[in-house]
Amino acid sequence: MTGTIANAAAIVAGTAVGLIFRKGISESINNTVMSGIGLAVALIGFKMAFKTENELIVILSLVVGGIIGEVLNIEGRLAKLGAYLESKVGGSDGEVARAFVTTSLIYCVGAMAIMGALEDGLSGNATTLYAKSLLDGTSAVIFSSTMGFGVAFSAIPVLIYQGAITLMAGVLKSFLTPAMITEMTATGGLLIVGIASNILGIKAIKVGNLLPAIIMAIFFSWLWAKLNIGI
């Protein structure tokens, strides 16, 4: 799990650096930078989403996954966890909770998190996760300079999520097909676009409640292959 540990450490380190730069930044600059970040996040999400080879799988995954997420109230649970962390560190106005939820989703949704953790668990090759660490650490500098130290707490779900994949790598590798990974990536990309919408204030989207869509993308890809459905 060296790659995942390095990833979490990079997020914490990046947050520390960002907090230093945060001092003296005016509210107008902060708002402008956040808008730029939102646009960049949208670009990343769209690039991932356009990799789909079967739009119907993505649509079904979002619909069914969204229903499951609403029933489980994942977004609400994440918000409560963020609020709990905020109460422990003395934050205010929901800033810590917002930073935690937003960056946790960004860092955990994506092909690099899944494939990197699989490689680390199967062969001990953490190159992909080291690259992700560099990217996440750099973005943590930017996020924390505008959103505050709540970004550091996103290292916790990264450790749990990627660590679990690494530990279960043998089982997952034998099951996941290239088609499944493609549709997982595309579905996750749309969730990242949803995060961008939240950052930009376009429309409030409960991205947390859509997280099961990624798992449903695996299921529907498997079902598609089993039934040999063509479109």
C-alpha positions in Angstrom: 0.0 0.0 0.0 3.0 2.3 -0.4 1.3 4.1 -3.3 -1.9 4.9 -1.4 0.1 6.0 1.7 2.2 8.3 -0.6 -1.0 9.6 -2.1 -2.6 10.5 1.2 0.7 12.1 2.4 0.8 14.2 -0.7 -2.7 15.5 -0.1 -1.8 16.5 3.4 1.5 18.1 2.3 -0.2 20.0 -0.5 -2.9 21.3 1.9 -0.2 22.6 4.2 1.5 24.5 1.3 -1.8 25.8 0.1 -2.7 27.2 3.6 0.5 29.2 3.5 -0.4 30.8 0.2 -3.9 31.4 1.4 -2.8 34.1 3.7 -3.4 37.5 2.2 -5.6 36.3 -0.7 -8.5 38.6 -1.2 -12.1 37.3 -1.5 -12.3 38.5 -5.1 -9.2 36.6 -6.0 -10.4 33.6 -4.1 -13.7 33.6 -6.1 -12.0 33.9 -9.4 -9.5 31.1 -8.6 -12.4 28.9 -7.5 -14.2 29.6 -10.8 -11.0 28.6 -12.7 -10.8 25.4 -10.6 -14.4 24.6 -11.4 -13.8 24.9 -15.1 -10.7 22.7 -14.9 -12.6 20.1 -13.0 -15.3 20.2 -15.6 -12.7 19.6 -18.3 -11.3 16.6 -16.6 -14.8 15.2 -16.1 -15.8 15.6 -19.7 -12.6 14.0 -21.0 -13.3 11.0 -18.8 -17.0 10.9 -19.8 -16.3 11.0 -23.5 -14.4 7.7 -23.2 -17.6 5.8 -23.0 -18.4 3.2 -25.7 -21.9 2.6 -24.5 -23.9 5.7 -23.5 -26.9 3.5 -22.4 -24.8 1.8 -19.7 -23.8 5.2 -18.3 -27.4 6.4 -18.3 -28.7 3.2 -16.6 -25.9 3.4 -14.1 -26.7 7.0 -13.1 -30.4 6.3 -12.8 -30.2 3.1 -10.8 -27.1 4.3 -8.8 -28.8 7.6 -8.0 -31.8 5.7 -6.6 -29.6 3.6 -4.4 -27.6 6.6 -3.3 -30.8 8.5 -2.3 -32.0 5.5 -0.3 -28.7 5.2 1.5 -28.4 9.0 1.8 -24.6 8.9 1.0 -24.4 12.6 0.5 -26.0 13.3 3.8 -23.7 10.9 5.6 -20.6 12.4 4.0 -21.9 15.9 5.0 -22.4 14.7 8.6 -18.9 13.3 8.7 -17.6 16.6 7.4 -19.5 18.5 10.0 -18.2 16.2 12.7 -14.6 16.8 11.6 -15.4 20.5 11.5 -16.7 20.5 15.1 -13.5 18.7 16.2 -11.1 21.2 14.6 -13.1 24.3 15.3 -14.1 25.2 11.8 -17.1 27.4 11.0 -19.7 28.1 8.3 -19.5 24.6 6.8 -16.2 25.4 5.2 -14.4 22.3 6.4 -17.3 20.0 5.5 -17.6 21.4 2.0 -13.8 21.1 1.4 -13.8 17.6 2.7 -16.8 16.3 0.7 -15.7 18.1 -2.6 -12.1 17.0 -2.6 -12.8 13.5 -1.3 -15.1 12.9 -4.3 -12.6 14.3 -6.7 -9.7 12.2 -5.4 -11.6 9.0 -5.2 -13.5 9.1 -8.4 -11.3 8.2 -11.4 -9.5 5.5 -13.3 -6.1 6.3 -11.7 -7.4 5.6 -8.2 -8.8 2.2 -9.3 -6.1 1.0 -11.7 -3.2 2.4 -9.6 -4.5 0.6 -6.5 -4.9 -2.6 -8.5 -1.3 -2.5 -9.8 0.0 -1.7 -6.4 -1.8 -4.7 -4.9 -0.9 -7.2 -7.7 2.6 -6.4 -8.5 3.8 -3.9 -5.9 4.2 -1.4 -8.8 2.9 1.9 -7.4 4.0 4.1 -10.4 0.5 5.1 -11.3 -0.3 6.0 -7.7 2.9 8.0 -7.4 1.8 10.0 -10.5 -1.6 10.4 -8.9 0.1 11.6 -5.7 1.8 14.3 -7.6 -1.4 15.4 -9.3 -3.4 15.3 -6.1 -0.8 17.0 -4.0 -0.6 19.8 -6.6 -4.3 20.2 -6.7 -4.5 20.1 -2.9 -2.3 23.3 -2.9 -4.9 25.0 -5.0 -7.9 23.7 -3.3 -6.7 24.4 0.2 -5.6 28.0 -0.8 -9.2 28.7 -1.6 -11.3 26.2 0.4 -9.2 25.8 3.6 -7.7 23.0 5.6 -10.7 20.7 5.3 -9.0 19.5 2.1 -6.5 17.5 4.3 -9.3 15.3 5.6 -9.9 13.9 2.1 -6.7 11.9 2.7 -8.8 9.6 5.0 -11.2 8.3 2.3 -8.3 8.0 -0.1 -6.5 5.7 2.3 -9.6 3.6 2.9 -10.9 3.5 -0.7 -7.6 2.9 -2.5 -6.3 0.7 0.3 -9.3 -1.6 0.1 -8.9 -2.0 -3.7 -5.2 -2.8 -3.2 -6.0 -5.4 -0.6 -8.7 -7.0 -2.8 -6.6 -6.6 -6.0 -6.4 -10.3 -6.8 -10.2 -10.8 -6.8 -10.9 -7.5 -8.6 -8.3 -8.0 -11.3 -9.7 -11.3 -12.4 -13.2 -9.8 -12.6 -12.8 -6.3 -14.1 -12.7 -6.2 -17.9 -11.5 -3.4 -20.1 -15.2 -2.6 -21.0 -16.1 -2.3 -17.3 -13.2 0.0 -16.6 -14.1 2.1 -19.6 -17.7 2.6 -18.5 -16.6 3.1 -14.8 -14.3 5.9 -16.0 -17.0 7.5 -18.1 -19.6 7.3 -15.4 -17.1 8.7 -12.9 -16.3 11.5 -15.3 -19.9 12.7 -15.3 -19.8 12.7 -11.5 -16.8 14.9 -11.7 -18.7 17.2 -14.0 -21.4 17.3 -11.3 -18.7 18.4 -8.8 -17.7 21.1 -11.2 -21.3 22.3 -11.3 -21.3 22.5 -7.5 -18.1 24.5 -7.4 -19.3 26.9 -10.1 -22.7 27.3 -8.4 -24.5 26.3 -11.6 -26.7 23.7 -10.0 -26.4 21.9 -6.7 -26.0 18.2 -7.5 -25.8 15.5 -4.8 -22.8 13.8 -6.3 -22.3 11.6 -3.2 -25.7 10.0 -3.9 -24.6 9.2 -7.4 -21.5 7.3 -6.3 -23.2 3.8 -6.6 -23.5 4.6 -10.3 -19.8 3.6 -10.6 -20.5 0.1 -9.2 -23.7 -0.1 -11.4 -21.5 0.6 -14.4 -19.6 -2.6 -13.6 -22.8 -4.6 -13.2 -24.4 -3.3 -16.4 -21.2 -3.8 -18.4 -21.1 -7.4 -17.1 -24.8 -7.8 -18.0 -24.3 -6.4 -21.4 -21.5 -8.8 -22.2 -23.5 -11.8 -20.8 -26.6 -11.0 -22.8 -24.4 -10.0 -25.8 -26.5 -6.9 -26.3 -25.5 -4.6 -29.2 -26.6 -1.1 -29.8 
